[in-house]
Amino acid sequence: MKASAFKYDFMLLIVAITWSTGFIGTKFAQDYGMSSSLIVVFRMLFAAGAMLLIFFPWIKRLTKVQVKHGVIAGIFMSAGFLLQTIGMQYTDVSNNAFLTTTNVIFVPFISWLLLKKRPPFKTFLAVAIGFFGISILTRAFDTAITFNLGDVLSLLCAASYAIQIAYIGYAANESEAASFSFVQIAVTGAVALVYFLLFGQQATFTPMFGAAVWITVYLGVVCTALPYLLECTAQKYIPAPRSALIISLEGMFASIISVLLGLEPVTWSLVAGGAIIMVSIVILEINFRKKEPVLR
């Protein structure tokens, strides 16, 4: 594997790790009395604020093309966040987690549609193997998915995230990463705020609510601004299906962190599922084409 490709794969690995810590941060914020929709609002507010402070010289030079791409990606990003949050109200967490990860299946086909270029066969093979690993990791085979309202919303969430990932791969070459990321984050925050004002339950202002706000600072800066900047940068050079597979490791990392914090024990599903996902990523890195023999 080329050193440059490894660098961008490593960026996406950081994305997966930071997003995995977001699951635990969100859980703590909810336990401290903050509603799910308000968490998204604060998270995007702090993320957009951090990017504006750090990357203002680039953001102030936003072009119409960058704004257009950022708004489109932001719409699908906000749809994913909200559909996932609403879906969890009507289905089990395990169903929601598993169905959300089906975005890995959608990405190659959406990317094919946008770029008008069919991914190589090994991409579909790796995605199939990776999805099998995700199924084991999330123990999908241990529960029956009945496809109630929550399950349907979770599938729509997966489709929204898949379109967002594929669209970032499509638009990244025409957009500067920091500016693109800022726009889609700001759009997501605006949509989440409208949803909260119209439909969101008011947060319970417990004595720990202030701690929840500080948690959303972490969610905004570390789990949103940083990873979306890295994702938009990496997807200039990494195909969307490969990006989706690497990012899907967030589930494995979330489980590992939970084990380290003593929130759950080490399970066979964590070890086996994580190993299978890693195999799928290795398949993407292997060149199956045989080199032509050199004639002397």
C-alpha positions as CSV (number, residue, x, y, z in Angstrom):
1,M,0.0,0.0,0.0
2,K,1.3,3.4,-0.9
3,A,2.4,5.7,2.0
4,S,0.0,8.4,0.8
5,A,-3.0,6.0,0.8
6,F,-2.0,4.8,4.3
7,K,-2.1,8.4,5.5
8,Y,-5.7,8.9,4.3
9,D,-6.8,5.5,5.6
10,F,-5.3,6.6,9.0
11,M,-7.3,9.8,8.9
12,L,-10.5,7.7,8.5
13,L,-9.4,5.5,11.3
14,I,-9.2,8.5,13.6
15,V,-12.7,9.4,12.4
16,A,-13.9,6.0,13.5
17,I,-12.2,6.3,16.9
18,T,-13.5,9.8,17.6
19,W,-17.0,8.9,16.5
20,S,-17.0,5.8,18.7
21,T,-16.3,7.9,21.8
22,G,-19.3,10.0,20.8
23,F,-21.7,7.1,21.6
24,I,-20.5,7.2,25.2
25,G,-20.5,11.0,25.4
26,T,-24.1,11.1,24.1
27,K,-25.2,8.5,26.6
28,F,-23.7,10.5,29.5
29,A,-25.3,13.7,28.3
30,Q,-28.7,12.0,28.2
31,D,-28.2,10.6,31.7
32,Y,-27.4,14.2,32.9
33,G,-30.8,15.5,31.7
34,M,-30.3,16.7,28.1
35,S,-32.7,15.6,25.4
36,S,-31.4,13.9,22.2
37,S,-32.4,16.8,19.9
38,L,-30.8,19.4,22.1
39,I,-27.6,17.4,22.2
40,V,-27.4,17.6,18.4
41,V,-28.0,21.3,18.6
42,F,-25.3,22.0,21.1
43,R,-22.9,19.5,19.4
44,M,-23.2,21.3,16.0
45,L,-23.1,24.7,17.6
46,F,-19.7,24.0,19.3
47,A,-18.4,22.2,16.2
48,A,-19.3,25.1,13.9
49,G,-17.9,27.6,16.4
50,A,-14.6,25.8,16.6
51,M,-14.2,25.5,12.9
52,L,-15.1,29.2,12.4
53,L,-12.4,30.2,14.9
54,I,-9.7,28.0,13.5
55,F,-10.4,28.1,9.8
56,F,-12.0,31.6,9.4
57,P,-9.5,32.7,6.6
58,W,-10.6,29.7,4.5
59,I,-14.3,29.9,5.4
60,K,-14.6,33.6,4.5
61,R,-13.6,32.7,1.0
62,L,-16.5,30.3,0.5
63,T,-17.6,29.9,-3.1
64,K,-21.1,29.2,-4.4
65,V,-20.0,25.7,-5.4
66,Q,-18.7,25.0,-1.9
67,V,-21.9,26.3,-0.3
68,K,-24.0,24.2,-2.6
69,H,-22.1,21.0,-1.9
70,G,-22.1,21.8,1.9
71,V,-25.8,22.4,2.0
72,I,-26.6,19.2,0.1
73,A,-24.3,17.1,2.3
74,G,-25.7,18.9,5.4
75,I,-29.3,18.1,4.6
76,F,-28.5,14.4,4.4
77,M,-26.3,14.6,7.5
78,S,-29.1,16.3,9.5
79,A,-31.6,13.7,8.2
80,G,-29.3,10.9,9.4
81,F,-28.9,12.4,12.9
82,L,-32.6,13.1,13.4
83,L,-33.9,9.9,11.9
84,Q,-31.6,7.9,14.1
85,T,-32.6,9.8,17.2
86,I,-36.4,9.5,16.4
87,G,-36.0,5.9,15.4
88,M,-34.5,5.0,18.8
89,Q,-37.8,6.1,20.4
90,Y,-39.7,3.3,18.6
91,T,-37.3,0.4,18.4
92,D,-34.6,-1.4,20.4
93,V,-31.1,0.2,20.5
94,S,-29.6,-3.0,19.0
95,N,-32.0,-2.8,16.0
96,N,-31.2,0.8,15.6
97,A,-27.4,0.3,15.7
98,F,-27.5,-2.6,13.3
99,L,-29.9,-1.0,10.7
100,T,-27.9,2.2,10.8
101,T,-24.7,0.3,9.8
102,T,-26.4,-0.9,6.7
103,N,-25.2,2.3,5.1
104,V,-22.1,0.3,4.2
105,I,-24.1,-1.7,1.7
106,F,-25.7,1.4,0.1
107,V,-22.5,3.5,-0.4
108,P,-21.0,1.6,-3.3
109,F,-24.2,1.7,-5.3
110,I,-24.8,5.4,-4.6
111,S,-21.2,6.2,-5.4
112,W,-21.6,4.3,-8.7
113,L,-24.6,6.3,-9.5
114,L,-23.0,9.7,-8.7
115,L,-19.6,9.0,-10.3
116,K,-20.9,6.9,-13.3
117,K,-18.1,4.4,-12.6
118,R,-18.7,0.9,-11.3
119,P,-16.5,0.0,-8.3
120,P,-14.3,-3.1,-8.7
121,F,-15.6,-6.5,-7.7
122,K,-13.4,-6.6,-4.6
123,T,-15.2,-3.6,-3.3
124,F,-18.5,-5.5,-3.3
125,L,-16.8,-8.5,-1.8
126,A,-15.2,-6.5,1.0
127,V,-18.5,-4.7,1.7
128,A,-20.4,-8.0,2.0
129,I,-17.7,-9.5,4.3
130,G,-17.6,-6.2,6.3
131,F,-21.4,-6.2,6.7
132,F,-21.3,-9.8,8.0
133,G,-18.7,-8.7,10.5
134,I,-20.9,-5.8,11.6
135,S,-23.8,-8.2,12.0
136,I,-21.8,-10.3,14.4
137,L,-20.4,-7.3,16.2
138,T,-23.9,-5.9,16.8
139,R,-25.3,-9.4,17.6
140,A,-27.9,-8.8,14.9
141,F,-28.5,-12.6,14.6
142,D,-29.5,-12.7,18.3
143,T,-32.5,-10.5,17.8
144,A,-35.5,-10.5,15.4
145,I,-36.0,-7.3,13.4
146,T,-39.8,-6.8,13.0
147,F,-39.6,-3.6,10.9
148,N,-41.8,-1.5,12.9
149,L,-41.8,2.3,12.6
150,G,-38.5,2.7,14.4
151,D,-36.8,0.1,12.2
152,V,-38.0,1.8,9.0
153,L,-36.7,5.2,10.3
154,S,-33.4,3.5,11.1
155,L,-33.1,2.2,7.6
156,L,-33.9,5.7,6.2
157,C,-31.2,7.0,8.6
158,A,-28.7,4.5,7.1
159,A,-29.7,5.6,3.5
160,S,-29.2,9.3,4.5
161,Y,-25.7,8.6,5.9
162,A,-24.8,6.5,2.9
163,I,-25.8,9.4,0.5
164,Q,-23.9,11.8,2.6
165,I,-20.7,9.7,2.5
166,A,-21.0,9.1,-1.2
167,Y,-21.8,12.7,-1.9
168,I,-18.7,13.9,0.1
169,G,-16.7,11.6,-2.2
170,Y,-18.3,13.2,-5.2
171,A,-18.0,16.8,-4.1
172,A,-14.7,16.7,-2.2
173,N,-12.5,17.5,-5.2
174,E,-14.4,20.8,-5.8
175,S,-14.4,21.9,-2.2
176,E,-11.9,23.0,0.4
177,A,-12.2,20.6,3.3
178,A,-12.6,23.1,6.2
179,S,-15.2,25.2,4.4
180,F,-17.1,22.2,3.1
181,S,-17.2,20.7,6.6
182,F,-18.2,24.0,8.2
183,V,-21.2,24.4,5.9
184,Q,-22.6,20.9,6.4
185,I,-22.2,21.1,10.1
186,A,-23.9,24.5,10.3
187,V,-26.8,23.2,8.2
188,T,-27.2,20.2,10.4
189,G,-27.2,22.4,13.5
190,A,-29.8,24.7,11.9
191,V,-32.1,21.8,11.0
192,A,-31.7,20.2,14.4
193,L,-32.6,23.6,16.1
194,V,-35.8,23.9,14.0
195,Y,-36.7,20.3,14.9
196,F,-36.0,20.9,18.6
197,L,-38.1,24.1,18.7
198,L,-41.0,22.4,16.9
199,F,-41.0,18.9,18.2
200,G,-38.2,18.4,20.8
201,Q,-39.0,17.7,24.4
202,Q,-37.7,20.3,26.8
203,A,-34.6,19.2,28.6
204,T,-34.8,18.5,32.3
205,F,-32.5,21.0,34.0
206,T,-31.0,18.7,36.6
207,P,-28.0,19.8,38.8
208,M,-25.8,17.9,36.2
209,F,-27.2,19.7,33.2
210,G,-24.1,22.0,33.2
211,A,-21.9,18.9,33.0
212,A,-23.9,17.8,30.0
213,V,-23.2,21.0,28.2
214,W,-19.4,20.4,28.7
215,I,-19.9,17.0,27.3
216,T,-21.4,18.5,24.2
217,V,-18.3,20.7,23.8
218,Y,-16.3,17.5,23.5
219,L,-18.9,16.0,21.2
220,G,-18.8,19.2,19.0
221,V,-15.0,19.7,18.8
222,V,-13.5,16.2,19.0
223,C,-16.4,14.1,17.7
224,T,-17.7,16.4,15.0
225,A,-15.4,19.2,13.8
226,L,-12.2,17.1,13.8
227,P,-13.6,13.9,12.2
228,Y,-15.6,15.7,9.5
229,L,-12.6,17.8,8.5
230,L,-10.5,14.6,8.3
231,E,-13.2,12.8,6.4
232,C,-13.7,15.5,3.8
233,T,-9.9,15.7,3.4
234,A,-9.4,11.9,3.0
235,Q,-12.3,11.4,0.6
236,K,-10.5,13.5,-2.0
237,Y,-8.2,10.5,-2.4
238,I,-10.1,7.5,-0.9
239,P,-13.1,6.0,-2.7
240,A,-16.4,6.3,-0.8
241,P,-17.0,2.5,-0.3
242,R,-13.6,2.1,1.2
243,S,-14.2,5.1,3.4
244,A,-17.5,3.7,4.6
245,L,-15.9,0.4,5.6
246,I,-13.1,2.0,7.6
247,I,-15.5,4.3,9.3
248,S,-17.7,1.3,10.2
249,L,-15.0,0.3,12.7
250,E,-16.5,2.9,15.0
251,G,-18.9,0.2,16.3
252,M,-15.9,-2.0,17.2
253,F,-14.0,0.9,18.9
254,A,-17.1,1.9,20.8
255,S,-17.3,-1.7,22.2
256,I,-13.6,-1.7,23.1
257,I,-13.9,1.6,24.9
258,S,-17.0,0.3,26.8
259,V,-15.0,-2.7,27.9
260,L,-12.0,-0.6,29.0
261,L,-14.4,1.6,31.1
262,G,-16.0,-1.5,32.6
263,L,-19.4,-0.8,31.0
264,E,-19.5,-4.2,29.3
265,P,-17.4,-7.4,29.2
266,V,-15.3,-8.8,26.4
267,T,-17.5,-11.0,24.2
268,W,-16.9,-13.4,21.3
269,S,-19.0,-11.1,19.1
270,L,-16.6,-8.2,19.7
271,V,-13.5,-10.2,18.9
272,A,-15.0,-12.1,15.9
273,G,-16.9,-9.2,14.4
274,G,-14.0,-6.8,14.7
275,A,-11.6,-9.4,13.1
276,I,-14.0,-10.0,10.1
277,I,-14.3,-6.2,9.5
278,M,-10.5,-5.9,9.5
279,V,-10.3,-8.7,7.0
280,S,-12.7,-6.8,4.7
281,I,-10.5,-3.7,4.9
282,V,-7.4,-5.8,4.1
283,I,-9.2,-7.1,1.0
284,L,-9.6,-3.6,-0.2
285,E,-5.9,-3.0,0.0
286,I,-4.9,-6.2,-1.9
287,N,-4.2,-5.9,-5.6
288,F,-5.7,-9.1,-7.1
289,R,-4.4,-8.3,-10.6
290,K,-1.4,-10.5,-11.4
291,K,1.6,-8.6,-12.7
292,E,2.6,-9.3,-16.3
293,P,5.8,-11.3,-16.6
294,V,8.8,-9.3,-17.6
295,L,10.2,-10.4,-21.0
296,R,13.9,-10.4,-21.2
